């Protein structure tokens, strides 16, 4: 038995065929393996895929393993039938087996992940999410002691997987929605690559909820600006204000330098998403940058979050703040004091919220923050209850 390509001179992927001489029929039969490969990746001497590196190499090794599995199964069929083997029997037995290839989802996901790593338009944040999903899927398979083929991902799997993420890993629905959508993206990719998949994933949905996230008010920002602080507290407060004035993530606003200044704008490329932000050099922002001679204090994000929380506690941000998290039908409600949930990301959320209160157009806010979609940017915006009360005062008088 040997393997051949259906169209060896094709300029695109072609089917790999089994070629076997059946004695009782006195002729060669050609049966599809249902596997495809580009002729450039085929070793015509060895009649096997070539050995390559990178994402393509992983895919080719997987095809090689499948062919070796088919080779073994053909030998088993020949032994079982002996001299009574016919072309019809061979096709029947192989057809039964090849429809059940051990196409394990985690193996194909490794190929997918390698391909994503080599794409220039995939952000570091997106890649991190794909890697995290792989880790969660591996944990699930370890938990139930079972590997899944692509065709195993039926509605029962989705119900159990989602239940595992909620109950065992304590993942709330907004985060869960991101993981499930990433999984769907992978399966659509697998389908385009010619892998057989179960289509039930298209009906799986996770309802998102509006998260209780904090943004500061103009009055809060004024309190921060006017607070008499010194030492590490002062440096943390100033760095936090830079985050508010710039609308950036900590990884970006903490590294602003004079080299980023062009024509009255601080222009930086996001470390997380590789997008470009255009930050107006406002008077408030420039005042702090000049204070430190454009060399902002160096501190890790973890230490910064703890320090700015202590600063906000000193200033008096001690009002109660209720946060609700949802996992399916379960609601977890926790009550904090406001200072306890303020982090570096609160600064970015504050910039977006206050910019919208000042009626700055969405497309200009996005130019500052570097967001690529309105949906993503709107997820950061919170409303000021006092502003809402003032605007609606006397509305029906």
C-alpha positions as CSV (number, residue, x, y, z in Angstrom):
1,X,0.0,0.0,0.0
2,X,1.2,3.5,-0.8
3,X,-0.1,7.1,-0.6
4,X,-0.4,9.3,-3.6
5,X,-1.8,12.7,-4.4
6,X,-4.9,13.0,-6.4
7,X,-3.5,16.1,-8.3
8,X,0.2,16.1,-7.8
9,X,0.7,19.2,-10.0
10,X,-2.0,21.2,-8.4
11,X,-1.3,24.8,-7.3
12,X,-3.5,24.3,-4.2
13,X,-4.2,21.6,-1.7
14,X,-5.2,18.3,-3.1
15,X,-6.5,15.0,-1.6
16,X,-4.2,12.3,-0.4
17,X,-5.2,8.9,-1.8
18,X,-4.6,5.3,-0.6
19,X,-3.4,3.1,-3.5
20,X,-3.7,-0.6,-2.9
21,X,-3.6,-3.7,-5.2
22,X,-6.5,-6.0,-4.4
23,X,-5.8,-9.6,-5.5
24,X,-9.3,-10.9,-5.8
25,X,-10.2,-7.9,-8.1
26,X,-6.9,-8.0,-9.9
27,X,-6.5,-4.3,-10.0
28,X,-5.4,-1.2,-8.0
29,X,-7.9,0.7,-6.0
30,X,-7.7,4.4,-5.1
31,X,-9.5,5.5,-1.9
32,X,-9.6,9.0,-0.5
33,X,-8.1,9.5,3.0
34,X,-10.1,12.7,3.2
35,X,-6.9,14.5,4.1
36,X,-5.5,17.3,2.0
37,X,-2.0,18.7,1.5
38,X,-0.3,21.1,-0.8
39,X,2.0,19.3,-3.3
40,X,4.9,21.6,-2.2
41,X,4.6,19.9,1.2
42,X,4.6,16.4,-0.2
43,X,7.8,14.2,-0.3
44,X,7.2,12.2,-3.6
45,X,10.0,9.8,-2.8
46,X,8.8,8.8,0.6
47,X,5.1,9.4,-0.2
48,X,4.7,11.2,3.0
49,X,4.5,14.9,4.1
50,X,7.8,16.8,4.3
51,X,9.3,17.8,7.6
52,X,9.1,21.5,8.2
53,X,9.3,23.9,11.2
54,X,6.7,26.3,12.6
55,X,2.9,26.2,12.3
56,X,3.1,24.4,9.0
57,X,5.4,21.8,10.5
58,X,2.9,21.0,13.2
59,X,0.1,20.6,10.7
60,X,2.3,18.3,8.5
61,X,3.2,16.2,11.5
62,X,-0.4,15.8,12.3
63,X,-1.2,14.7,8.7
64,X,1.7,12.2,8.9
65,X,0.3,10.7,12.1
66,X,-3.1,10.3,10.5
67,X,-1.6,8.6,7.5
68,X,0.4,6.2,9.7
69,X,-2.9,5.5,11.6
70,X,-4.6,4.7,8.2
71,X,-1.7,2.5,7.1
72,X,-2.1,0.5,10.3
73,X,-5.8,0.2,9.9
74,X,-5.5,-1.0,6.3
75,X,-3.1,-3.8,7.5
76,X,-5.6,-4.8,10.1
77,X,-8.4,-5.0,7.5
78,X,-6.2,-7.1,5.2
79,X,-5.4,-9.5,8.1
80,X,-9.1,-9.8,9.0
81,X,-10.3,-10.5,5.4
82,X,-7.3,-12.4,4.1
83,X,-7.8,-13.6,0.5
84,X,-11.5,-12.7,0.7
85,X,-10.7,-9.0,0.7
86,X,-12.5,-7.1,-2.1
87,X,-12.3,-3.5,-3.1
88,X,-15.9,-3.1,-1.9
89,X,-15.0,-4.5,1.6
90,X,-11.9,-2.3,1.8
91,X,-13.8,0.9,1.0
92,X,-16.6,-0.1,3.4
93,X,-14.2,-0.7,6.3
94,X,-12.1,2.4,5.6
95,X,-15.1,4.5,5.2
96,X,-16.3,3.4,8.6
97,X,-13.0,4.3,10.2
98,X,-12.0,7.4,8.3
99,X,-15.2,9.1,9.4
100,X,-14.0,8.7,12.9
101,X,-10.4,9.9,12.6
102,X,-8.9,10.8,16.0
103,X,-8.9,14.5,15.2
104,X,-8.4,15.7,18.7
105,X,-9.5,19.3,19.3
106,X,-6.5,20.2,21.4
107,X,-4.1,19.0,18.6
108,X,-5.8,21.1,16.0
109,X,-5.9,24.1,18.4
110,X,-2.1,23.9,18.7
111,X,-1.9,24.3,14.9
112,X,-4.3,27.2,15.1
113,X,-2.4,28.9,17.9
114,X,0.9,28.6,16.0
115,X,-0.7,30.2,13.0
116,X,-2.0,33.0,15.1
117,X,1.4,33.7,16.5
118,X,2.8,34.3,13.0
119,X,0.1,36.7,12.0
120,X,1.0,40.4,12.2
121,X,-2.6,41.5,12.8
122,X,-3.1,39.4,15.9
123,X,-2.6,41.6,19.0
124,X,-0.8,40.4,22.1
125,X,-4.0,40.7,24.1
126,X,-5.9,38.5,21.6
127,X,-3.0,35.9,21.6
128,X,-3.1,35.9,25.4
129,X,-6.8,35.1,25.4
130,X,-6.3,32.2,22.9
131,X,-3.6,30.8,25.1
132,X,-5.8,31.1,28.2
133,X,-8.6,29.4,26.5
134,X,-6.3,26.5,25.6
135,X,-5.3,26.2,29.3
136,X,-9.0,26.2,30.4
137,X,-9.8,23.5,27.9
138,X,-6.9,21.4,29.0
139,X,-8.0,21.7,32.6
140,X,-11.5,20.6,31.7
141,X,-10.2,17.5,29.8
142,X,-8.0,16.7,32.8
143,X,-11.0,17.2,35.1
144,X,-13.2,14.6,33.3
145,X,-10.2,12.5,32.1
146,X,-11.3,12.5,28.5
147,X,-9.9,14.0,25.2
148,X,-12.4,15.4,22.7
149,X,-12.4,15.1,18.9
150,X,-13.7,18.0,16.9
151,X,-16.8,15.9,16.2
152,X,-17.4,15.3,19.9
153,X,-18.1,19.0,20.6
154,X,-21.9,18.6,20.7
155,X,-24.4,20.5,22.7
156,X,-23.8,18.2,25.7
157,X,-20.1,19.1,25.7
158,X,-20.9,22.8,25.6
159,X,-23.2,22.5,28.6
160,X,-20.7,20.6,30.6
161,X,-17.7,22.9,29.6
162,X,-19.6,26.1,30.5
163,X,-20.7,24.5,33.8
164,X,-17.1,23.6,34.6
165,X,-15.9,27.2,33.8
166,X,-18.5,28.7,36.0
167,X,-18.4,26.3,39.0
168,X,-14.9,24.9,39.1
169,X,-12.9,27.9,37.8
170,X,-15.3,30.6,39.1
171,X,-15.5,32.4,35.8
172,X,-18.3,35.0,35.5
173,X,-20.4,35.3,32.3
174,X,-18.7,38.4,30.8
175,X,-15.3,36.7,30.8
176,X,-17.0,33.4,29.9
177,X,-18.5,35.1,26.8
178,X,-15.1,36.0,25.6
179,X,-13.8,32.5,25.9
180,X,-16.7,31.0,24.1
181,X,-16.5,33.5,21.3
182,X,-12.8,32.7,21.0
183,X,-13.6,28.9,20.8
184,X,-16.2,29.6,18.1
185,X,-13.6,31.6,16.1
186,X,-11.3,28.5,16.3
187,X,-14.0,26.1,15.1
188,X,-14.9,28.3,12.2
189,X,-11.2,28.3,11.2
190,X,-11.1,24.5,11.6
191,X,-14.1,24.2,9.3
192,X,-12.5,26.3,6.6
193,X,-9.4,24.1,6.8
194,X,-11.5,21.1,5.9
195,X,-11.8,19.5,9.3
196,X,-15.0,17.8,10.2
197,X,-16.7,19.6,13.1
198,X,-20.0,19.5,14.9
199,X,-22.1,22.5,14.0
200,X,-23.9,22.8,17.4
201,X,-21.4,25.4,18.6
202,X,-23.2,28.0,16.4
203,X,-26.2,27.8,18.8
204,X,-24.2,28.4,22.0
205,X,-24.6,31.9,23.5
206,X,-23.6,33.5,26.8
207,X,-25.7,36.5,27.9
208,X,-23.4,39.4,28.8
209,X,-24.4,41.7,31.7
210,X,-23.4,45.3,32.4
211,X,-20.6,45.1,34.9
212,X,-20.4,47.3,38.0
213,X,-17.2,49.2,37.4
214,X,-16.2,52.5,38.9
215,X,-15.3,55.7,37.2
216,X,-14.4,58.9,39.1
217,X,-16.3,62.1,38.8
218,X,-14.9,65.6,38.1
219,X,-15.3,66.3,41.8
220,X,-13.3,63.2,42.7
221,X,-10.5,64.2,40.3
222,X,-10.4,67.7,41.9
223,X,-10.0,66.1,45.3
224,X,-7.1,64.0,44.0
225,X,-5.5,67.1,42.4
226,X,-5.8,69.2,45.6
227,X,-4.8,66.5,48.1
228,X,-1.7,67.4,50.2
229,X,0.5,64.3,49.8
230,X,4.2,63.5,49.9
231,X,6.6,60.8,49.1
232,X,5.3,57.6,47.5
233,X,1.7,58.7,48.0
234,X,2.3,61.8,46.0
235,X,4.1,60.0,43.2
236,X,1.3,57.4,43.0
237,X,-1.4,60.1,42.9
238,X,0.5,62.0,40.1
239,X,0.9,58.9,38.1
240,X,-2.8,58.1,38.5
241,X,-3.7,61.6,37.3
242,X,-1.5,61.0,34.2
243,X,-3.6,57.9,33.5
244,X,-6.8,60.0,33.9
245,X,-5.6,62.8,31.7
246,X,-4.2,60.5,29.0
247,X,-6.9,57.7,28.9
248,X,-4.2,55.0,28.5
249,X,-3.5,51.7,30.2
250,X,-0.9,51.6,32.9
251,X,1.6,49.8,30.7
252,X,1.4,52.8,28.3
253,X,0.8,55.9,30.5
254,X,3.6,54.9,33.0
255,X,6.1,55.0,30.1
256,X,5.3,58.3,28.5
257,X,8.4,60.3,27.6
258,X,9.3,63.5,25.9
259,X,10.3,61.5,22.8
260,X,6.6,60.8,22.3
261,X,5.7,64.5,21.9
262,X,4.9,65.7,18.4
263,X,3.1,68.9,17.5
264,X,1.3,69.2,20.9
265,X,0.3,65.5,21.0
266,X,1.8,62.6,22.8
267,X,1.7,59.8,20.2
268,X,2.3,56.3,21.5
269,X,1.8,52.8,20.3
270,X,-0.1,50.5,22.7
271,X,1.9,47.7,24.2
272,X,-1.1,45.5,24.4
273,X,-2.9,46.1,21.1
274,X,-0.3,47.8,18.9
275,X,-2.7,50.6,18.1
276,X,-1.6,54.2,18.0
277,X,-3.0,56.8,20.4
278,X,-3.0,60.6,19.9
279,X,-3.1,62.2,23.4
280,X,-3.6,66.0,23.5
281,X,-1.0,67.6,25.8
282,X,-3.4,69.4,28.0
283,X,-2.3,71.9,30.6
284,X,-3.0,69.5,33.5
285,X,-1.1,66.7,31.8
286,X,1.8,68.9,30.9
287,X,2.1,70.2,34.5
288,X,2.7,66.8,35.9
289,X,5.1,65.7,33.2
290,X,7.2,68.9,33.7
291,X,7.1,68.3,37.4
292,X,9.0,65.1,36.9
293,X,11.0,66.5,33.9
294,X,9.2,63.9,31.7
295,X,10.7,61.0,33.7
296,X,7.6,59.6,35.5
297,X,8.1,57.5,38.7
298,X,8.9,53.8,38.2
299,X,6.6,51.4,40.0
300,X,5.1,48.0,39.2
301,X,1.4,47.8,38.4
302,X,0.7,45.6,41.4
303,X,2.5,48.0,43.9
304,X,0.9,51.0,42.1
305,X,-2.7,49.6,42.6
306,X,-2.1,49.0,46.3
307,X,-0.6,52.5,46.8
308,X,-3.3,54.3,44.9
309,X,-6.0,52.5,46.9
310,X,-4.4,53.7,50.1
311,X,-4.2,57.3,48.7
312,X,-7.9,57.2,47.8
313,X,-8.8,55.8,51.3
314,X,-6.9,58.8,52.8
315,X,-8.7,61.3,50.6
316,X,-12.0,59.8,51.7
317,X,-13.4,57.7,48.9
318,X,-15.1,55.5,51.5
319,X,-18.7,55.4,50.1
320,X,-20.2,51.9,49.7
321,X,-20.1,50.4,46.2
322,X,-22.1,47.3,45.4
323,X,-20.7,44.9,42.7
324,X,-22.8,42.1,41.2
325,X,-21.2,39.2,39.3
326,X,-23.4,36.8,37.3
327,X,-22.7,33.1,36.6
328,X,-25.7,31.7,34.7
329,X,-28.6,32.0,37.1
330,X,-26.4,32.7,40.1
331,X,-25.7,36.3,41.2
332,X,-22.9,37.1,43.5
333,X,-23.2,40.4,45.3
334,X,-20.3,42.0,47.2
335,X,-20.2,45.4,48.9
336,X,-16.9,47.4,49.0
337,X,-15.8,50.8,49.9
338,X,-15.0,52.8,46.8
339,X,-11.2,53.0,47.4
340,X,-11.1,49.1,47.5
341,X,-11.9,48.7,43.8
342,X,-9.9,51.6,42.4
343,X,-7.0,50.4,40.2
344,X,-4.9,51.8,37.4
345,X,-7.6,50.8,35.0
346,X,-10.0,53.2,36.8
347,X,-8.1,56.0,35.3
348,X,-8.8,54.9,31.7
349,X,-12.4,54.4,32.5
350,X,-12.6,57.8,34.1
351,X,-11.1,59.5,31.1
352,X,-13.7,57.9,28.8
353,X,-16.7,58.6,31.1
354,X,-15.8,62.3,31.7
355,X,-15.0,62.8,28.0
356,X,-18.5,61.6,27.1
357,X,-20.0,63.9,29.7
358,X,-18.2,66.7,28.0
359,X,-19.8,65.5,24.7
360,X,-16.5,64.6,23.1
361,X,-17.4,62.6,19.9
362,X,-16.8,58.9,20.2
363,X,-14.5,58.7,17.2
364,X,-12.2,61.3,18.9
365,X,-12.2,59.5,22.2
366,X,-11.2,56.4,20.3
367,X,-8.3,58.3,18.7
368,X,-7.0,59.1,22.2
369,X,-7.6,55.7,23.8
370,X,-6.7,53.5,20.8
371,X,-9.9,51.5,20.9
372,X,-10.8,49.8,17.6
373,X,-14.5,49.4,18.2
374,X,-17.3,51.5,19.7
375,X,-18.6,48.4,21.5
376,X,-15.3,48.0,23.3
377,X,-15.0,51.7,24.1
378,X,-18.6,52.0,25.3
379,X,-17.9,49.1,27.8
380,X,-15.7,51.5,29.7
381,X,-18.1,54.4,30.0
382,X,-20.0,54.9,33.3
383,X,-22.4,57.7,34.2
384,X,-22.2,60.3,36.9
385,X,-25.4,60.1,39.0
386,X,-25.0,63.7,40.1
387,X,-24.7,64.9,36.5
388,X,-27.8,63.0,35.6
389,X,-29.7,64.5,38.6
390,X,-28.7,68.0,37.6
391,X,-29.6,67.5,33.9
392,X,-33.1,66.1,34.7
393,X,-33.9,68.6,37.5
394,X,-37.1,70.4,36.6
395,X,-37.6,68.2,33.5
396,X,-41.3,67.8,34.2
397,X,-42.0,71.0,36.1
